[in-house]
Structure formats: C-alpha cells, structure tokens
Amino acid sequence: MKNVLITSVLLLTLTAGFTSCKKDWACSCTDQSGNTTSTTISNQTLLDARAKCKGMDFNYTVGNATVSESCGLQ
C-alpha cells in the first residue's frame, strides 16, 4: 500500500510539472509535398500548445485535388 501511494504521488508530481510550465513552443506544419513551415506558440502550457498546434491542421478540396497540412510540436 505504501508503494502504491508513493508511486501515485510521484506520477502526479511529474504530470503537474510537465503540464503547468508555460513557455514558447515551436509548431511545425508539413504539407503533402513535404514543405515545412514553423510557427511559435508563446507562453502556453504543453497541453494548450499541442491543442493550438493541432488546430492549425487543415484539409480542403479544390476541384479534384485535396490539399492538406499536418501540424505538431517540435
């Protein structure tokens, strides 16, 4: 029981440490041709920055062609 409690406290401490620190993050977006662009997401926690970066993904269709771009944190 003592080991479970210690392990739980350690995991919660580590998780809080990873998610509560606000800093600048690099979001990299790559299109289907392999071209990459980077954007800085300022003063955000990891979870918020990841959500904002993923929100930059897009897909659209022009005529018969589909254009897409996928984004993720570096």
PyMOL Python script that loads the backbone (N, CA, C, O; Angstrom):
from pymol import cmd

cmd.read_pdbstr("""\
ATOM      1  N   MET A   1       0.821  -1.186   0.000  1.00  0.00           N
ATOM      2  CA  MET A   1       0.000   0.000   0.000  1.00  0.00           C
ATOM      3  C   MET A   1       0.868   1.253   0.000  1.00  0.00           C
ATOM      4  O   MET A   1       0.566   2.231  -0.684  1.00  0.00           O
ATOM      5  N   LYS A   2       1.942   1.213   0.770  1.00  0.00           N
ATOM      6  CA  LYS A   2       2.844   2.359   0.851  1.00  0.00           C
ATOM      7  C   LYS A   2       3.486   2.624  -0.512  1.00  0.00           C
ATOM      8  O   LYS A   2       3.639   3.779  -0.910  1.00  0.00           O
ATOM      9  N   ASN A   3       3.863   1.560  -1.229  1.00  0.00           N
ATOM     10  CA  ASN A   3       4.479   1.719  -2.555  1.00  0.00           C
ATOM     11  C   ASN A   3       3.508   2.332  -3.552  1.00  0.00           C
ATOM     12  O   ASN A   3       3.903   3.151  -4.381  1.00  0.00           O
ATOM     13  N   VAL A   4       2.252   1.945  -3.476  1.00  0.00           N
ATOM     14  CA  VAL A   4       1.236   2.486  -4.376  1.00  0.00           C
ATOM     15  C   VAL A   4       1.068   3.982  -4.114  1.00  0.00           C
ATOM     16  O   VAL A   4       0.964   4.766  -5.057  1.00  0.00           O
ATOM     17  N   LEU A   5       1.040   4.377  -2.865  1.00  0.00           N
ATOM     18  CA  LEU A   5       0.889   5.782  -2.503  1.00  0.00           C
ATOM     19  C   LEU A   5       2.085   6.596  -2.982  1.00  0.00           C
ATOM     20  O   LEU A   5       1.907   7.675  -3.546  1.00  0.00           O
ATOM     21  N   ILE A   6       3.270   6.110  -2.771  1.00  0.00           N
ATOM     22  CA  ILE A   6       4.487   6.812  -3.206  1.00  0.00           C
ATOM     23  C   ILE A   6       4.518   6.930  -4.726  1.00  0.00           C
ATOM     24  O   ILE A   6       4.834   7.994  -5.260  1.00  0.00           O
ATOM     25  N   THR A   7       4.195   5.856  -5.417  1.00  0.00           N
ATOM     26  CA  THR A   7       4.166   5.869  -6.880  1.00  0.00           C
ATOM     27  C   THR A   7       3.133   6.868  -7.394  1.00  0.00           C
ATOM     28  O   THR A   7       3.405   7.603  -8.343  1.00  0.00           O
ATOM     29  N   SER A   8       1.959   6.903  -6.782  1.00  0.00           N
ATOM     30  CA  SER A   8       0.911   7.834  -7.189  1.00  0.00           C
ATOM     31  C   SER A   8       1.339   9.280  -7.005  1.00  0.00           C
ATOM     32  O   SER A   8       1.111  10.113  -7.882  1.00  0.00           O
ATOM     33  N   VAL A   9       1.954   9.580  -5.880  1.00  0.00           N
ATOM     34  CA  VAL A   9       2.426  10.940  -5.610  1.00  0.00           C
ATOM     35  C   VAL A   9       3.499  11.330  -6.621  1.00  0.00           C
ATOM     36  O   VAL A   9       3.483  12.453  -7.125  1.00  0.00           O
ATOM     37  N   LEU A  10       4.417  10.444  -6.924  1.00  0.00           N
ATOM     38  CA  LEU A  10       5.459  10.732  -7.908  1.00  0.00           C
ATOM     39  C   LEU A  10       4.868  11.001  -9.282  1.00  0.00           C
ATOM     40  O   LEU A  10       5.269  11.953  -9.952  1.00  0.00           O
ATOM     41  N   LEU A  11       3.929  10.181  -9.708  1.00  0.00           N
ATOM     42  CA  LEU A  11       3.304  10.372 -11.017  1.00  0.00           C
ATOM     43  C   LEU A  11       2.541  11.688 -11.094  1.00  0.00           C
ATOM     44  O   LEU A  11       2.623  12.390 -12.102  1.00  0.00           O
ATOM     45  N   LEU A  12       1.813  12.025 -10.062  1.00  0.00           N
ATOM     46  CA  LEU A  12       1.079  13.288 -10.042  1.00  0.00           C
ATOM     47  C   LEU A  12       2.028  14.478 -10.070  1.00  0.00           C
ATOM     48  O   LEU A  12       1.755  15.472 -10.743  1.00  0.00           O
ATOM     49  N   THR A  13       3.127  14.389  -9.354  1.00  0.00           N
ATOM     50  CA  THR A  13       4.112  15.460  -9.336  1.00  0.00           C
ATOM     51  C   THR A  13       4.742  15.640 -10.712  1.00  0.00           C
ATOM     52  O   THR A  13       4.881  16.767 -11.188  1.00  0.00           O
ATOM     53  N   LEU A  14       5.118  14.549 -11.346  1.00  0.00           N
ATOM     54  CA  LEU A  14       5.715  14.630 -12.678  1.00  0.00           C
ATOM     55  C   LEU A  14       4.723  15.162 -13.696  1.00  0.00           C
ATOM     56  O   LEU A  14       5.084  15.997 -14.526  1.00  0.00           O
ATOM     57  N   THR A  15       3.495  14.704 -13.652  1.00  0.00           N
ATOM     58  CA  THR A  15       2.466  15.159 -14.584  1.00  0.00           C
ATOM     59  C   THR A  15       2.214  16.657 -14.416  1.00  0.00           C
ATOM     60  O   THR A  15       2.117  17.383 -15.405  1.00  0.00           O
ATOM     61  N   ALA A  16       2.108  17.116 -13.188  1.00  0.00           N
ATOM     62  CA  ALA A  16       1.890  18.539 -12.937  1.00  0.00           C
ATOM     63  C   ALA A  16       3.077  19.350 -13.439  1.00  0.00           C
ATOM     64  O   ALA A  16       2.902  20.454 -13.957  1.00  0.00           O
ATOM     65  N   GLY A  17       4.264  18.819 -13.292  1.00  0.00           N
ATOM     66  CA  GLY A  17       5.455  19.522 -13.772  1.00  0.00           C
ATOM     67  C   GLY A  17       5.487  19.666 -15.274  1.00  0.00           C
ATOM     68  O   GLY A  17       5.957  20.683 -15.783  1.00  0.00           O
ATOM     69  N   PHE A  18       5.001  18.680 -15.995  1.00  0.00           N
ATOM     70  CA  PHE A  18       5.019  18.740 -17.449  1.00  0.00           C
ATOM     71  C   PHE A  18       3.909  19.630 -18.003  1.00  0.00           C
ATOM     72  O   PHE A  18       4.081  20.221 -19.069  1.00  0.00           O
ATOM     73  N   THR A  19       2.802  19.739 -17.324  1.00  0.00           N
ATOM     74  CA  THR A  19       1.652  20.443 -17.887  1.00  0.00           C
ATOM     75  C   THR A  19       1.500  21.870 -17.395  1.00  0.00           C
ATOM     76  O   THR A  19       0.777  22.642 -18.026  1.00  0.00           O
ATOM     77  N   SER A  20       2.141  22.263 -16.301  1.00  0.00           N
ATOM     78  CA  SER A  20       1.885  23.582 -15.751  1.00  0.00           C
ATOM     79  C   SER A  20       2.910  24.631 -16.171  1.00  0.00           C
ATOM     80  O   SER A  20       2.675  25.820 -15.954  1.00  0.00           O
ATOM     81  N   CYS A  21       4.012  24.247 -16.751  1.00  0.00           N
ATOM     82  CA  CYS A  21       5.052  25.184 -17.125  1.00  0.00           C
ATOM     83  C   CYS A  21       4.681  25.887 -18.427  1.00  0.00           C
ATOM     84  O   CYS A  21       4.499  25.240 -19.458  1.00  0.00           O
ATOM     85  N   LYS A  22       4.569  27.210 -18.373  1.00  0.00           N
ATOM     86  CA  LYS A  22       4.263  27.968 -19.586  1.00  0.00           C
ATOM     87  C   LYS A  22       5.568  28.410 -20.233  1.00  0.00           C
ATOM     88  O   LYS A  22       6.461  28.935 -19.568  1.00  0.00           O
ATOM     89  N   LYS A  23       5.661  28.191 -21.528  1.00  0.00           N
ATOM     90  CA  LYS A  23       6.834  28.617 -22.273  1.00  0.00           C
ATOM     91  C   LYS A  23       6.464  28.738 -23.739  1.00  0.00           C
ATOM     92  O   LYS A  23       5.310  28.524 -24.109  1.00  0.00           O
ATOM     93  N   ASP A  24       7.431  29.080 -24.574  1.00  0.00           N
ATOM     94  CA  ASP A  24       7.217  29.183 -26.009  1.00  0.00           C
ATOM     95  C   ASP A  24       7.470  27.828 -26.652  1.00  0.00           C
ATOM     96  O   ASP A  24       8.413  27.124 -26.292  1.00  0.00           O
ATOM     97  N   TRP A  25       6.618  27.472 -27.607  1.00  0.00           N
ATOM     98  CA  TRP A  25       6.696  26.184 -28.282  1.00  0.00           C
ATOM     99  C   TRP A  25       6.799  26.396 -29.783  1.00  0.00           C
ATOM    100  O   TRP A  25       6.237  27.356 -30.309  1.00  0.00           O
ATOM    101  N   ALA A  26       7.504  25.520 -30.478  1.00  0.00           N
ATOM    102  CA  ALA A  26       7.618  25.569 -31.933  1.00  0.00           C
ATOM    103  C   ALA A  26       6.626  24.579 -32.531  1.00  0.00           C
ATOM    104  O   ALA A  26       6.666  23.383 -32.242  1.00  0.00           O
ATOM    105  N   CYS A  27       5.739  25.101 -33.368  1.00  0.00           N
ATOM    106  CA  CYS A  27       4.758  24.277 -34.062  1.00  0.00           C
ATOM    107  C   CYS A  27       5.201  24.166 -35.517  1.00  0.00           C
ATOM    108  O   CYS A  27       5.370  25.177 -36.199  1.00  0.00           O
ATOM    109  N   SER A  28       5.384  22.961 -35.978  1.00  0.00           N
ATOM    110  CA  SER A  28       5.859  22.711 -37.337  1.00  0.00           C
ATOM    111  C   SER A  28       4.739  22.062 -38.152  1.00  0.00           C
ATOM    112  O   SER A  28       4.155  21.059 -37.741  1.00  0.00           O
ATOM    113  N   CYS A  29       4.451  22.652 -39.317  1.00  0.00           N
ATOM    114  CA  CYS A  29       3.398  22.135 -40.193  1.00  0.00           C
ATOM    115  C   CYS A  29       4.020  21.680 -41.510  1.00  0.00           C
ATOM    116  O   CYS A  29       4.837  22.386 -42.101  1.00  0.00           O
ATOM    117  N   THR A  30       3.626  20.501 -41.954  1.00  0.00           N
ATOM    118  CA  THR A  30       4.157  19.925 -43.190  1.00  0.00           C
ATOM    119  C   THR A  30       2.997  19.622 -44.133  1.00  0.00           C
ATOM    120  O   THR A  30       2.013  18.990 -43.749  1.00  0.00           O
ATOM    121  N   ASP A  31       3.132  20.090 -45.385  1.00  0.00           N
ATOM    122  CA  ASP A  31       2.087  19.789 -46.361  1.00  0.00           C
ATOM    123  C   ASP A  31       2.407  18.481 -47.064  1.00  0.00           C
ATOM    124  O   ASP A  31       3.448  17.872 -46.817  1.00  0.00           O
ATOM    125  N   GLN A  32       1.516  18.056 -47.934  1.00  0.00           N
ATOM    126  CA  GLN A  32       1.675  16.758 -48.587  1.00  0.00           C
ATOM    127  C   GLN A  32       2.846  16.721 -49.560  1.00  0.00           C
ATOM    128  O   GLN A  32       3.258  15.639 -49.979  1.00  0.00           O
ATOM    129  N   SER A  33       3.394  17.884 -49.930  1.00  0.00           N
ATOM    130  CA  SER A  33       4.572  17.936 -50.798  1.00  0.00           C
ATOM    131  C   SER A  33       5.870  17.856 -50.006  1.00  0.00           C
ATOM    132  O   SER A  33       6.949  17.729 -50.585  1.00  0.00           O
ATOM    133  N   GLY A  34       5.767  17.930 -48.679  1.00  0.00           N
ATOM    134  CA  GLY A  34       6.951  17.864 -47.834  1.00  0.00           C
ATOM    135  C   GLY A  34       7.476  19.223 -47.416  1.00  0.00           C
ATOM    136  O   GLY A  34       8.487  19.299 -46.717  1.00  0.00           O
ATOM    137  N   ASN A  35       6.815  20.302 -47.826  1.00  0.00           N
ATOM    138  CA  ASN A  35       7.225  21.651 -47.417  1.00  0.00           C
ATOM    139  C   ASN A  35       6.829  21.874 -45.964  1.00  0.00           C
ATOM    140  O   ASN A  35       5.723  21.528 -45.549  1.00  0.00           O
ATOM    141  N   THR A  36       7.753  22.462 -45.193  1.00  0.00           N
ATOM    142  CA  THR A  36       7.520  22.657 -43.769  1.00  0.00           C
ATOM    143  C   THR A  36       7.572  24.135 -43.412  1.00  0.00           C
ATOM    144  O   THR A  36       8.442  24.869 -43.881  1.00  0.00           O
ATOM    145  N   THR A  37       6.631  24.562 -42.577  1.00  0.00           N
ATOM    146  CA  THR A  37       6.646  25.912 -42.024  1.00  0.00           C
ATOM    147  C   THR A  37       6.579  25.797 -40.504  1.00  0.00           C
ATOM    148  O   THR A  37       5.995  24.854 -39.969  1.00  0.00           O
ATOM    149  N   SER A  38       7.175  26.750 -39.822  1.00  0.00           N
ATOM    150  CA  SER A  38       7.172  26.744 -38.359  1.00  0.00           C
ATOM    151  C   SER A  38       6.539  28.020 -37.831  1.00  0.00           C
ATOM    152  O   SER A  38       6.687  29.095 -38.412  1.00  0.00           O
ATOM    153  N   THR A  39       5.835  27.879 -36.723  1.00  0.00           N
ATOM    154  CA  THR A  39       5.197  28.988 -36.042  1.00  0.00           C
ATOM    155  C   THR A  39       5.507  28.862 -34.556  1.00  0.00           C
ATOM    156  O   THR A  39       5.563  27.753 -34.025  1.00  0.00           O
ATOM    157  N   THR A  40       5.708  29.992 -33.883  1.00  0.00           N
ATOM    158  CA  THR A  40       5.947  29.973 -32.447  1.00  0.00           C
ATOM    159  C   THR A  40       4.632  30.198 -31.716  1.00  0.00           C
ATOM    160  O   THR A  40       3.893  31.135 -32.018  1.00  0.00           O
ATOM    161  N   ILE A  41       4.351  29.335 -30.759  1.00  0.00           N
ATOM    162  CA  ILE A  41       3.188  29.478 -29.890  1.00  0.00           C
ATOM    163  C   ILE A  41       3.737  29.936 -28.545  1.00  0.00           C
ATOM    164  O   ILE A  41       4.430  29.180 -27.864  1.00  0.00           O
ATOM    165  N   SER A  42       3.429  31.167 -28.164  1.00  0.00           N
ATOM    166  CA  SER A  42       4.052  31.802 -26.996  1.00  0.00           C
ATOM    167  C   SER A  42       3.280  31.603 -25.704  1.00  0.00           C
ATOM    168  O   SER A  42       2.049  31.592 -25.686  1.00  0.00           O
ATOM    169  N   ASN A  43       4.034  31.444 -24.622  1.00  0.00           N
ATOM    170  CA  ASN A  43       3.539  31.454 -23.252  1.00  0.00           C
ATOM    171  C   ASN A  43       2.343  30.524 -23.034  1.00  0.00           C
ATOM    172  O   ASN A  43       1.294  30.952 -22.551  1.00  0.00           O
ATOM    173  N   GLN A  44       2.511  29.249 -23.394  1.00  0.00           N
ATOM    174  CA  GLN A  44       1.448  28.256 -23.248  1.00  0.00           C
ATOM    175  C   GLN A  44       1.982  27.020 -22.521  1.00  0.00           C
ATOM    176  O   GLN A  44       3.181  26.744 -22.541  1.00  0.00           O
ATOM    177  N   THR A  45       1.076  26.285 -21.881  1.00  0.00           N
ATOM    178  CA  THR A  45       1.457  25.001 -21.305  1.00  0.00           C
ATOM    179  C   THR A  45       1.570  23.993 -22.456  1.00  0.00           C
ATOM    180  O   THR A  45       1.124  24.262 -23.571  1.00  0.00           O
ATOM    181  N   LEU A  46       2.156  22.856 -22.179  1.00  0.00           N
ATOM    182  CA  LEU A  46       2.322  21.827 -23.203  1.00  0.00           C
ATOM    183  C   LEU A  46       0.980  21.416 -23.793  1.00  0.00           C
ATOM    184  O   LEU A  46       0.841  21.331 -25.013  1.00  0.00           O
ATOM    185  N   LEU A  47      -0.001  21.163 -22.946  1.00  0.00           N
ATOM    186  CA  LEU A  47      -1.301  20.704 -23.435  1.00  0.00           C
ATOM    187  C   LEU A  47      -1.998  21.764 -24.285  1.00  0.00           C
ATOM    188  O   LEU A  47      -2.580  21.441 -25.321  1.00  0.00           O
ATOM    189  N   ASP A  48      -1.943  23.026 -23.858  1.00  0.00           N
ATOM    190  CA  ASP A  48      -2.568  24.099 -24.624  1.00  0.00           C
ATOM    191  C   ASP A  48      -1.851  24.319 -25.950  1.00  0.00           C
ATOM    192  O   ASP A  48      -2.490  24.515 -26.983  1.00  0.00           O
ATOM    193  N   ALA A  49      -0.521  24.287 -25.917  1.00  0.00           N
ATOM    194  CA  ALA A  49       0.264  24.477 -27.147  1.00  0.00           C
ATOM    195  C   ALA A  49      -0.006  23.339 -28.134  1.00  0.00           C
ATOM    196  O   ALA A  49      -0.144  23.574 -29.335  1.00  0.00           O
ATOM    197  N   ARG A  50      -0.080  22.124 -27.632  1.00  0.00           N
ATOM    198  CA  ARG A  50      -0.361  20.979 -28.504  1.00  0.00           C
ATOM    199  C   ARG A  50      -1.727  21.128 -29.166  1.00  0.00           C
ATOM    200  O   ARG A  50      -1.873  20.848 -30.356  1.00  0.00           O
ATOM    201  N   ALA A  51      -2.723  21.565 -28.405  1.00  0.00           N
ATOM    202  CA  ALA A  51      -4.070  21.753 -28.955  1.00  0.00           C
ATOM    203  C   ALA A  51      -4.087  22.867 -29.999  1.00  0.00           C
ATOM    204  O   ALA A  51      -4.714  22.717 -31.047  1.00  0.00           O
ATOM    205  N   LYS A  52      -3.412  23.977 -29.727  1.00  0.00           N
ATOM    206  CA  LYS A  52      -3.365  25.078 -30.690  1.00  0.00           C
ATOM    207  C   LYS A  52      -2.645  24.660 -31.961  1.00  0.00           C
ATOM    208  O   LYS A  52      -3.067  25.013 -33.062  1.00  0.00           O
ATOM    209  N   CYS A  53      -1.570  23.916 -31.815  1.00  0.00           N
ATOM    210  CA  CYS A  53      -0.804  23.471 -32.973  1.00  0.00           C
ATOM    211  C   CYS A  53      -1.642  22.508 -33.817  1.00  0.00           C
ATOM    212  O   CYS A  53      -1.692  22.649 -35.039  1.00  0.00           O
ATOM    213  N   LYS A  54      -2.293  21.547 -33.194  1.00  0.00           N
ATOM    214  CA  LYS A  54      -3.141  20.612 -33.931  1.00  0.00           C
ATOM    215  C   LYS A  54      -4.302  21.337 -34.596  1.00  0.00           C
ATOM    216  O   LYS A  54      -4.797  20.898 -35.634  1.00  0.00           O
ATOM    217  N   GLY A  55      -4.742  22.453 -33.997  1.00  0.00           N
ATOM    218  CA  GLY A  55      -5.812  23.260 -34.577  1.00  0.00           C
ATOM    219  C   GLY A  55      -5.403  23.930 -35.881  1.00  0.00           C
ATOM    220  O   GLY A  55      -6.255  24.426 -36.619  1.00  0.00           O
ATOM    221  N   MET A  56      -4.116  23.949 -36.168  1.00  0.00           N
ATOM    222  CA  MET A  56      -3.612  24.540 -37.415  1.00  0.00           C
ATOM    223  C   MET A  56      -3.655  23.551 -38.578  1.00  0.00           C
ATOM    224  O   MET A  56      -3.409  23.938 -39.720  1.00  0.00           O
ATOM    225  N   ASP A  57      -3.964  22.282 -38.307  1.00  0.00           N
ATOM    226  CA  ASP A  57      -4.140  21.299 -39.387  1.00  0.00           C
ATOM    227  C   ASP A  57      -5.254  21.772 -40.311  1.00  0.00           C
ATOM    228  O   ASP A  57      -6.208  22.402 -39.854  1.00  0.00           O
ATOM    229  N   PHE A  58      -5.149  21.483 -41.579  1.00  0.00           N
ATOM    230  CA  PHE A  58      -6.268  21.775 -42.472  1.00  0.00           C
ATOM    231  C   PHE A  58      -6.301  20.815 -43.644  1.00  0.00           C
ATOM    232  O   PHE A  58      -5.278  20.258 -44.043  1.00  0.00           O
ATOM    233  N   ASN A  59      -7.477  20.634 -44.180  1.00  0.00           N
ATOM    234  CA  ASN A  59      -7.742  19.836 -45.371  1.00  0.00           C
ATOM    235  C   ASN A  59      -8.814  20.565 -46.166  1.00  0.00           C
ATOM    236  O   ASN A  59      -9.837  20.970 -45.612  1.00  0.00           O
ATOM    237  N   TYR A  60      -8.585  20.730 -47.444  1.00  0.00           N
ATOM    238  CA  TYR A  60      -9.632  21.277 -48.296  1.00  0.00           C
ATOM    239  C   TYR A  60      -9.471  20.737 -49.704  1.00  0.00           C
ATOM    240  O   TYR A  60      -8.403  20.262 -50.091  1.00  0.00           O
ATOM    241  N   THR A  61     -10.554  20.821 -50.460  1.00  0.00           N
ATOM    242  CA  THR A  61     -10.560  20.295 -51.817  1.00  0.00           C
ATOM    243  C   THR A  61     -10.774  21.433 -52.802  1.00  0.00           C
ATOM    244  O   THR A  61     -11.673  22.258 -52.636  1.00  0.00           O
ATOM    245  N   VAL A  62      -9.932  21.464 -53.832  1.00  0.00           N
ATOM    246  CA  VAL A  62     -10.061  22.423 -54.922  1.00  0.00           C
ATOM    247  C   VAL A  62     -10.207  21.601 -56.197  1.00  0.00           C
ATOM    248  O   VAL A  62      -9.260  20.951 -56.642  1.00  0.00           O
ATOM    249  N   GLY A  63     -11.388  21.636 -56.770  1.00  0.00           N
ATOM    250  CA  GLY A  63     -11.631  20.801 -57.945  1.00  0.00           C
ATOM    251  C   GLY A  63     -11.511  19.338 -57.562  1.00  0.00           C
ATOM    252  O   GLY A  63     -12.231  18.860 -56.686  1.00  0.00           O
ATOM    253  N   ASN A  64     -10.599  18.626 -58.217  1.00  0.00           N
ATOM    254  CA  ASN A  64     -10.371  17.214 -57.900  1.00  0.00           C
ATOM    255  C   ASN A  64      -9.182  17.006 -56.969  1.00  0.00           C
ATOM    256  O   ASN A  64      -8.879  15.873 -56.597  1.00  0.00           O
ATOM    257  N   ALA A  65      -8.509  18.087 -56.589  1.00  0.00           N
ATOM    258  CA  ALA A  65      -7.309  17.978 -55.752  1.00  0.00           C
ATOM    259  C   ALA A  65      -7.642  18.267 -54.293  1.00  0.00           C
ATOM    260  O   ALA A  65      -8.393  19.193 -53.986  1.00  0.00           O
ATOM    261  N   THR A  66      -7.077  17.465 -53.404  1.00  0.00           N
ATOM    262  CA  THR A  66      -7.216  17.686 -51.968  1.00  0.00           C
ATOM    263  C   THR A  66      -5.887  18.204 -51.443  1.00  0.00           C
ATOM    264  O   THR A  66      -4.827  17.635 -51.704  1.00  0.00           O
ATOM    265  N   VAL A  67      -5.971  19.292 -50.701  1.00  0.00           N
ATOM    266  CA  VAL A  67      -4.776  19.896 -50.090  1.00  0.00           C
ATOM    267  C   VAL A  67      -4.864  19.686 -48.591  1.00  0.00           C
ATOM    268  O   VAL A  67      -5.904  19.946 -47.987  1.00  0.00           O
ATOM    269  N   SER A  68      -3.779  19.217 -47.984  1.00  0.00           N
ATOM    270  CA  SER A  68      -3.781  19.013 -46.539  1.00  0.00           C
ATOM    271  C   SER A  68      -2.448  19.421 -45.941  1.00  0.00           C
ATOM    272  O   SER A  68      -1.414  19.416 -46.608  1.00  0.00           O
ATOM    273  N   GLU A  69      -2.500  19.770 -44.682  1.00  0.00           N
ATOM    274  CA  GLU A  69      -1.289  20.133 -43.939  1.00  0.00           C
ATOM    275  C   GLU A  69      -1.461  19.609 -42.526  1.00  0.00           C
ATOM    276  O   GLU A  69      -2.508  19.803 -41.908  1.00  0.00           O
ATOM    277  N   SER A  70      -0.437  18.947 -42.019  1.00  0.00           N
ATOM    278  CA  SER A  70      -0.469  18.350 -40.689  1.00  0.00           C
ATOM    279  C   SER A  70       0.538  19.067 -39.794  1.00  0.00           C
ATOM    280  O   SER A  70       1.670  19.320 -40.206  1.00  0.00           O
ATOM    281  N   CYS A  71       0.128  19.390 -38.578  1.00  0.00           N
ATOM    282  CA  CYS A  71       0.990  20.149 -37.670  1.00  0.00           C
ATOM    283  C   CYS A  71       1.230  19.414 -36.361  1.00  0.00           C
ATOM    284  O   CYS A  71       0.385  18.641 -35.909  1.00  0.00           O
ATOM    285  N   GLY A  72       2.384  19.658 -35.756  1.00  0.00           N
ATOM    286  CA  GLY A  72       2.728  19.074 -34.461  1.00  0.00           C
ATOM    287  C   GLY A  72       3.843  19.862 -33.792  1.00  0.00           C
ATOM    288  O   GLY A  72       4.580  20.592 -34.455  1.00  0.00           O
ATOM    289  N   LEU A  73       3.963  19.719 -32.509  1.00  0.00           N
ATOM    290  CA  LEU A  73       5.026  20.422 -31.773  1.00  0.00           C
ATOM    291  C   LEU A  73       6.371  19.776 -32.056  1.00  0.00           C
ATOM    292  O   LEU A  73       6.473  18.560 -32.224  1.00  0.00           O
ATOM    293  N   GLN A  74       7.389  20.601 -32.107  1.00  0.00           N
ATOM    294  CA  GLN A  74       8.747  20.081 -32.308  1.00  0.00           C
ATOM    295  C   GLN A  74       9.369  19.801 -30.971  1.00  0.00           C
ATOM    296  O   GLN A  74      10.515  19.356 -30.904  1.00  0.00           O
TER     297      GLN A  74
END
""", "prot")
cmd.dss("prot")
cmd.show_as("cartoon", "prot")
cmd.util.cbc("prot")
cmd.orient("prot")
